[in-house]
Structure formats: structure tokens, C-alpha cells
Amino acid sequence: MLENRETELPLLSVKEVTKTYGPGCPGRDTAGCLLACDSDPGTNSCAACGSIVACRDVSLDLYPGETVGIVGESGSGKSTLLRCLYLDETPTSGYANFNPVGECRNLFSVDRAMRRHIRSSLIGIVYQEARRGLNLLVTAGGNVAERLLAAEWRSVSDIRGKASDYLSRTEVPLDRMDDFPVYFSSGMQQRVQIAKALSNSPNLVLLDEPTTSLDVSVQAGVLDLIRDIKREYGITILVVSHDLPVIGMLAHRTIVMRHGRVIEAGLTDQILEDPQHPYTQLLVSSAL
């Protein structure tokens, strides 16, 4: 499935994405304070105006059925990149060509109607904080139904059947389908969020630190669940984490980010067994 990439089009092709927070230095281009940050590669903060270059010139290709991991410490820019790809945020520069059905388009230039369609039908996201991806005032089944309704499902019986199916697949007891997630444990909330994100079979799923806020015992169950769903449906996943073992369990290829920059990329096994960049070597040694 992951061979012969020379003749296969990427599902997602991200090119030179930059996201800057702050006013930027006067006279600099729209990419922000890149030269100022270059003067101190140990930071992504501009000493002149205080702007933060959260991502700088990030590029990656993601092929159908593949899982790519992005690893890095807090503040490395990995979650900012995911928020840009889900259109929660607007990048300062760069583009992301998305090719789900042979109609390649730049995610960052779509109109409002297409943006809604992409977020409701083509791309799903699982946030680090499950509460961000759930409506706590709606039942577990209702949360899944909300996404299906946004994707223009209209039959009440079909929606409830689909919600039951995916909650069951994510090991949420069906006798709690009509309970509110606010009364669930963090692990159960994360399972409901996964069911919601996958319910209408999106082409791409973004996982933003999916296990960070969970107890260790719950983390293992959620990771096993993600791997099982991956095997069953062959979905394409982009997962970010500061936890290298999580990336090692899920990803075919890995990108390492620090201070908003990509500092190393390659097959996950190669990254884990023979890291080249000193920071990656530190990450690997710390995970052993």
C-alpha cells in the first residue's frame, strides 16, 4: 500500500506553510519576521517586534492510506499546522493541495461553502482536549448526529443507526448513547470524539495529541482503538504528538519539528533507530 509512490498522487500536499502570530516587523513580507528568527535559530520569536513564527516553511506529502506523524516539544508548531489544515486558522503563507476525489484544490483558498463541506465531510479531527471537539450540551449520540447532519444526512433512523454503529466500534456502551459527555470520563469523551470524527468516513483524519490528557492505562486502549480502525477502514491519518512512542506505534513516516521548523523527516523506523539531528537524538534517547 505504501509502495510505488512515484506514480501516486498525494491525498494532501503541504508546501511552505508559514503561520505568524503578531504584527510583524515593518517592511517585511507577509511571511513575518523570518530573518529576525534566523538570527537566533534557537527560538521562533522575533527579538525586534515579539511576533511568533509558529510554523515556518513546513512541507509534507501524505498519501492515501498512510499515517504520517509529526513529533516535537510544546511550541514546536505541530498543532498550529493541524489547526491550519482543518481551517481553524488561516496560515500567513503557503498552500495545501487536497485531492480527495481527483479534484485537487488549495485548502486555504476555498470559499465558505466549500470550507463547510471539507470540515463536515472530507476531513475529521480529534483534538487533544475532547471537550473542544464535543458539544457537552448534546448527548453522545447527538454529537455524532451533529456531524452527520452537517454532511447532509437527513434520515433520523439512518443517523441513529450510524451513531450507534460508530459508538459501538469505539467501545462506548450503547446504554450510554443518550447520556451527556460532560458526565463521561476523559477516556470515554475521547472515544466519543473519535466516533464523531470518523462517522461519515472522511478522507483524512487529523489527530492532535489524542492521548496526552489521558491516564496511561487509558492511553493504551485509545491507541489500540485507533490502530484497529485504521486497519479496518484504511483511513489516511496525520497525527501530532510530543510523545515519540505514540508516533512509533501509529506512523509510517515521521516529521520532527522544533521552533516551527522541520528539522528531520524519514521513515519512522529510521528516525527511531538512527536519528540524525541532535534534537531528534535527544528525543529518542529520552523515550528509551
Phi, psi and omega in degrees: 000332185254015180257173177057042180291343183299329184254002183253137178278138175296146170291322181223129178234107182263129184229118170051047180281127177234136176228119181245134174252127180122174187287336186078157180281139178304137177088353178269160182285180187292347178287349176095206192270056186290320181294322179296321178291327179297332180292340176220087184295355179274008180211161172245020179255135179280121180292336184282314186235354177085001178295152179249123173268090186294321174229142178225115173051046180277128178230142175196154173243140180231120186262156181305132179081000184266155170241122177247134179253146172239121184241148179171164181287170175302132182090005182282345178103359185293317179288328175299318178300315180297319179296325176294319182290331177271003177068024169287330181229157178255121180292158178286324178202170181098178179212163179221101180280125183245128189229067185284326185225038179078009178241086185290132178215151176281117181306326189277358181238011181285157178281177188296320181295317179292325177301314178298317181297316180298314184288331183268335188236325191259331181232131174247155180224143173241111183280159176301314177265110184304327182298335178288331181264359182239152170264107186289348179267007180236146181298167178302313177295324179295327177296317177294319180299322179303317181290322179293321177296321178296333178268015172073027166286142184232336182282121182299318181293321178294319181296314181293323177296318179293317179299317178299317182300311185284327174295321177295318181295330178265015172064035170265120182303130184294340176286356175248010181301327183260014174269159180272136182301339180299337180264004181270158170291165180299322178295319179292322176299319180295323178294321177296319180296321178295316178301318180296315183295327185264352194300326181253027173053062179293157178288330184223136176240130178256125179247115183254097180049058190293345183238001189299321185271008185256154172297154183303318181295327180282326180306314183299319180294320180292319178296318177298320179298314180299317180295320179297316180294321177301313180295321184289320188251348181063032183288159178263131188230137166242116186240134177245145180197154169268357187258105184299321177301325177297314178298319180299327180284331191250328197259141172282315178237155183227140174243132180254128179241147173209134180052039175084356184248151169277121182251344178198147178208148179169185174300142184302317179301320179293319179298318183286325186267332183216063180295142184260319183280141180304323179292319178296320177300321177294318178300315183294316180295326179289334183277344183282000000 
